[in-house]
Amino acid sequence: MDPTRVILAGGWTSLMLVYLLGDVLRIFAGDAEPGRIGDRAAASWMWVLAALIMLVPIAMITISLMVPATPLKWITVIVSAALVLFNLAALPYKGLYDNVLIVVGFGFNALLIWVALAWHPAQEA
């Protein structure tokens, strides 16, 4: 297996853990109110949407290991850029820790994009 695939899968795993760390800290810091997203009561569709967004890096781990190299390269770039734009729209967060973690997440997204664009995969069987 091409080692770049493992690096991409590891990058997506790291990004997912940064997002989850932010969620856990938000709960313990008291910055999250049960049943609410932002300033409003959350409808069930909002929780489904939140779950789908959090599934993106999880799905990308598997995609990084299974999709052919050429489409994977561009899927990685597009999905990483979309996550950066999505997270930029939510800034700033209440807690300094959350803003720091989002910047760290941006770093992982930049790394994923850089690795994908620098990748020149050999013909895969």
Rosetta silent file (secondary structure, phi, psi, omega in degrees, C-alpha in Angstrom):
SEQUENCE: MDPTRVILAGGWTSLMLVYLLGDVLRIFAGDAEPGRIGDRAAASWMWVLAALIMLVPIAMITISLMVPATPLKWITVIVSAALVLFNLAALPYKGLYDNVLIVVGFGFNALLIWVALAWHPAQEA
SCORE:     score description
SCORE:     0.000 S_00000001
   1 L     0.000  138.664  178.943    0.000    0.000    0.000 S_00000001
   2 L   -61.662  127.145 -178.718    1.221    3.470   -0.874 S_00000001
   3 H   -61.641  -22.949  178.782    2.458    5.132    2.354 S_00000001
   4 H   -64.109  -33.778  177.042    0.727    8.386    1.346 S_00000001
   5 H   -61.711  -40.360  179.750   -2.619    6.666    1.875 S_00000001
   6 H   -67.990  -39.401  177.436   -1.614    5.857    5.445 S_00000001
   7 H   -63.176  -44.089  178.448   -0.497    9.451    6.002 S_00000001
   8 H   -63.488  -45.174  178.600   -3.831   10.736    4.677 S_00000001
   9 H   -61.275  -40.371  177.215   -5.797    8.283    6.842 S_00000001
  10 H   -65.461  -38.317  177.366   -3.715    9.351    9.852 S_00000001
  11 H   -63.968  -41.627  177.787   -4.317   13.018    9.071 S_00000001
  12 H   -67.081  -36.481  177.112   -8.071   12.453    8.919 S_00000001
  13 H   -63.795  -44.342  178.857   -7.911   10.515   12.196 S_00000001
  14 H   -62.415  -42.697  178.973   -6.035   13.379   13.844 S_00000001
  15 H   -62.480  -43.127  178.918   -8.521   15.933   12.534 S_00000001
  16 H   -60.488  -42.161 -179.580  -11.441   13.863   13.822 S_00000001
  17 H   -67.258  -34.877  175.611   -9.817   13.663   17.265 S_00000001
  18 H   -63.374  -44.603  177.736   -9.267   17.445   17.351 S_00000001
  19 H   -61.179  -44.070 -179.444  -12.971   17.965   16.583 S_00000001
  20 H   -67.079  -37.883  176.608  -13.984   15.462   19.268 S_00000001
  21 H   -60.584  -42.121  177.193  -11.618   17.048   21.803 S_00000001
  22 H   -60.637  -41.939  179.209  -13.293   20.395   21.164 S_00000001
  23 H   -64.204  -43.608 -179.945  -16.718   18.833   21.740 S_00000001
  24 H   -64.604  -47.065  179.701  -15.621   17.181   24.993 S_00000001
  25 H   -63.231  -36.953  178.335  -13.964   20.353   26.315 S_00000001
  26 H   -60.440  -39.464  178.550  -17.041   22.399   25.337 S_00000001
  27 H   -67.019  -50.218 -176.910  -19.186   20.126   27.499 S_00000001
  28 H   -68.716  -29.460  178.913  -16.824   20.203   30.495 S_00000001
  29 H   -78.365  -11.216 -178.287  -16.247   23.961   30.211 S_00000001
  30 L    81.702   13.855  179.998  -19.995   24.555   30.300 S_00000001
  31 L   -86.184   -4.205  177.169  -19.978   26.209   26.884 S_00000001
  32 L  -116.688  132.855  178.516  -22.496   23.697   25.513 S_00000001
  33 L  -106.565  124.238 -178.410  -26.070   23.624   26.728 S_00000001
  34 L   -53.660  135.986  177.586  -27.871   20.270   26.391 S_00000001
  35 L    82.812    2.391 -177.635  -30.560   20.307   23.721 S_00000001
  36 E  -127.009  145.772  169.961  -29.264   23.482   22.072 S_00000001
  37 E  -120.820  115.624 -173.956  -27.067   24.244   19.105 S_00000001
  38 L    67.392 -129.534 -177.058  -25.780   27.761   19.363 S_00000001
  39 L   -98.939    9.711 -175.835  -28.501   30.014   20.742 S_00000001
  40 E  -129.887  154.799  175.201  -31.475   27.907   19.702 S_00000001
  41 E   -63.319  136.973 -175.869  -33.230   24.721   20.661 S_00000001
  42 L   -90.556  128.542  173.279  -32.071   21.969   18.350 S_00000001
  43 L   -81.732  162.730 -177.451  -34.554   20.122   16.196 S_00000001
  44 H   -60.586  -33.645  179.499  -33.865   16.474   15.400 S_00000001
  45 H   -64.836  -29.007  178.883  -32.774   17.375   11.847 S_00000001
  46 H   -68.597  -36.860  177.937  -30.053   19.596   13.341 S_00000001
  47 H   -69.314  -37.631  176.698  -28.619   16.629   15.268 S_00000001
  48 H   -63.134  -44.795  178.553  -28.698   14.532   12.104 S_00000001
  49 H   -61.474  -43.913  177.876  -26.849   17.302   10.253 S_00000001
  50 H   -60.230  -42.573  178.817  -24.282   17.574   13.080 S_00000001
  51 H   -62.699  -42.758  179.952  -23.768   13.794   12.955 S_00000001
  52 H   -63.421  -40.072  178.618  -23.294   13.877    9.183 S_00000001
  53 H   -64.426  -42.545  179.721  -20.720   16.660    9.451 S_00000001
  54 H   -70.480  -21.500  177.299  -18.801   14.744   12.129 S_00000001
  55 H   -75.435  -17.101 -176.537  -18.924   11.623    9.939 S_00000001
  56 H   -57.577  -56.042 -179.828  -16.970   13.380    7.183 S_00000001
  57 H   -65.202  -30.394  178.112  -13.460   12.871    8.643 S_00000001
  58 H   -65.409  -45.754  178.017  -14.435    9.366    9.783 S_00000001
  59 H   -63.817  -36.659 -178.280  -15.546    8.448    6.253 S_00000001
  60 H   -65.958  -24.829  175.353  -12.403   10.036    4.816 S_00000001
  61 H   -61.852  -50.650 -179.668  -10.254    7.589    6.804 S_00000001
  62 H   -67.685  -42.576  179.197  -11.808    4.675    4.942 S_00000001
  63 H   -59.113  -39.105  179.650  -11.940    6.556    1.643 S_00000001
  64 H   -61.394  -27.341 -178.059   -8.203    7.298    1.961 S_00000001
  65 H   -94.361  -14.976 -170.636   -7.490    3.590    2.088 S_00000001
  66 H  -119.872  -28.840 -174.475   -9.919    2.396   -0.586 S_00000001
  67 L   -79.885  143.923  176.469  -10.547    4.935   -3.364 S_00000001
  68 L   -54.409  150.950 -170.028   -8.226    4.980   -6.405 S_00000001
  69 H   -56.390  -48.940 -175.099   -5.377    7.471   -6.111 S_00000001
  70 H   -62.360  -49.747  177.190   -6.364   10.108   -8.675 S_00000001
  71 H   -66.620  -33.389  179.750   -9.907   10.719   -7.398 S_00000001
  72 H   -60.021  -41.931  179.473   -8.677   10.410   -3.796 S_00000001
  73 H   -54.290  -47.900 -175.504   -6.228   13.259   -4.360 S_00000001
  74 H   -79.963  -32.237  174.460   -9.016   15.629   -5.433 S_00000001
  75 H   -61.428  -43.401  179.543  -11.580   14.345   -2.949 S_00000001
  76 H   -60.748  -47.544 -179.388   -9.077   15.107   -0.177 S_00000001
  77 H   -61.821  -47.450 -176.173   -8.437   18.640   -1.430 S_00000001
  78 H   -66.568  -46.543 -178.220  -12.140   19.441   -1.892 S_00000001
  79 H   -66.840  -41.515  178.125  -13.328   17.958    1.410 S_00000001
  80 H   -61.941  -45.576  179.103  -10.488   19.569    3.396 S_00000001
  81 H   -63.373  -40.043  178.841  -11.162   22.984    1.839 S_00000001
  82 H   -63.652  -39.614  178.331  -14.906   22.613    2.496 S_00000001
  83 H   -66.494  -37.122  176.599  -14.251   21.823    6.174 S_00000001
  84 H   -62.135  -47.772  179.777  -12.030   24.903    6.477 S_00000001
  85 H   -62.022  -42.617  178.349  -14.780   27.103    5.010 S_00000001
  86 H   -59.276  -45.798 -178.572  -17.398   25.486    7.256 S_00000001
  87 H   -72.811  -32.523  175.762  -15.278   26.093   10.370 S_00000001
  88 H   -61.921  -36.395 -178.558  -14.372   29.651    9.341 S_00000001
  89 H   -65.167  -23.772 -176.824  -18.074   30.475    9.212 S_00000001
  90 H   -92.582   -8.749 -177.490  -18.449   29.510   12.882 S_00000001
  91 L   -73.511  152.213   -8.909  -15.575   31.615   14.244 S_00000001
  92 L   -85.613  154.621  174.409  -15.089   32.932   16.828 S_00000001
  93 L   -88.541  168.261 -179.659  -16.159   30.416   19.446 S_00000001
  94 L   -62.182  -51.352 -172.629  -16.775   31.281   23.123 S_00000001
  95 L   -90.529  142.772  176.122  -13.732   29.561   24.565 S_00000001
  96 H   -58.589  -41.130  179.615  -10.116   30.296   23.718 S_00000001
  97 H   -55.667  -40.707 -178.123   -9.473   26.520   23.744 S_00000001
  98 H   -66.584  -42.094  178.223  -12.086   26.082   20.996 S_00000001
  99 H   -66.012  -39.003  177.122  -10.539   28.762   18.793 S_00000001
 100 H   -63.200  -44.690 -179.660   -7.082   27.238   19.318 S_00000001
 101 H   -64.942  -35.583  177.026   -8.393   23.792   18.371 S_00000001
 102 H   -65.161  -40.416  177.027  -10.048   25.148   15.224 S_00000001
 103 H   -63.772  -40.331  175.415   -6.715   26.699   14.195 S_00000001
 104 H   -61.418  -42.485  176.167   -5.041   23.327   14.860 S_00000001
 105 H   -59.605  -40.586  176.017   -7.755   21.758   12.704 S_00000001
 106 H   -59.398  -39.114  177.848   -6.948   24.258    9.953 S_00000001
 107 H   -61.794  -43.708  177.800   -3.330   23.089   10.228 S_00000001
 108 H   -65.482  -39.612  176.858   -4.370   19.464    9.751 S_00000001
 109 H   -62.673  -42.099  178.407   -6.544   20.449    6.783 S_00000001
 110 H   -63.104  -41.486  177.661   -3.620   22.344    5.257 S_00000001
 111 H   -62.094  -43.944  178.738   -1.382   19.318    5.801 S_00000001
 112 H   -61.067  -44.029  179.114   -3.951   17.024    4.153 S_00000001
 113 H   -63.865  -44.561 -179.304   -4.231   19.353    1.154 S_00000001
 114 H   -62.099  -46.704  179.860   -0.445   19.668    0.872 S_00000001
 115 H   -61.911  -43.862 -179.405    0.117   15.896    1.071 S_00000001
 116 H   -63.036  -45.270 -177.949   -2.623   15.250   -1.496 S_00000001
 117 H   -70.863  -29.396  179.425   -1.320   17.848   -3.953 S_00000001
 118 H   -81.662  -11.377 -175.741    2.296   16.705   -3.545 S_00000001
 119 L   -75.240  127.043  175.142    1.311   13.076   -4.113 S_00000001
 120 L  -122.811   80.172 -173.322    2.353   11.569   -7.415 S_00000001
 121 L   -68.129  144.212  173.332    0.982    8.068   -7.096 S_00000001
 122 L   -72.496  161.713  176.788    2.325    5.213   -9.163 S_00000001
 123 L   -58.067  125.418  179.742   -0.159    3.318  -11.275 S_00000001
 124 L   -91.199  146.419  179.769   -2.171    1.212   -8.889 S_00000001
 125 L   -74.986    0.000    0.000   -3.122   -2.324   -9.774 S_00000001
